[in-house]
C-alpha cells in the first residue's frame, strides 16, 4: 500500500465507547451490523478523516502505543485500511482533504 494515500471515512454513524472511551462503535454501512473497534483500530478509524495519510497514521500509532517495530505497525495499518476501503467504510484519496474555513 502506498503510504501517501489518505483514507477518508464515509459518513457513517459511530461513537467513542467503552469504559475509558478508547473503543469505537459504528454501524457498518453495508451490513448495518454493529462493530466495536479496539483502541488501536479505533485510532486508525478516527484518523481516517481524509487529512491524515497512511504514513501519518502509522507514525501516530507508534507514538501512542508501545509497538514492537514500524514494520509490524505498518503491516497492521495497511491491512486495516485496506479492509475498511474494500468493505465500504472508507475511500482512499490521493490528495489531502482541505476542510473549508468557517
Secondary structure, DSSP 8 states (H G I E B T S, - for coil): --TT-EEEE-S--EEEESTTS-EEEEE-TTT--EEEE-HHHHHHHHH-EEEEEHHHHHHHHHHHS--S-HHHHHHHHHHHHHHHHHTTSEEEESS-------
